[in-house]
Amino acid sequence: MMIQNKRIFASILFVLISVVCVAQGSEPPPPLPPPPFGFPIDGGVILGAIIGLLYGGKKLLINKKEH
């Protein structure tokens, strides 16, 4: 009796998964619009790296003078 219940449960799951796969459709989504022009995301990375290096160097020099 237990094996028959497992087979019925597996069959129901198979049918439900198949229905979900068919319901998704086969058409790909439309392409995304291009990003807005002139809006760089990484515009200040180099400036931030330079400021970070200068700040770190300053901290190293101050810590060496204190010891």
Helices and strands as residue ranges (DSSP letters): H 2-23, H 45-66
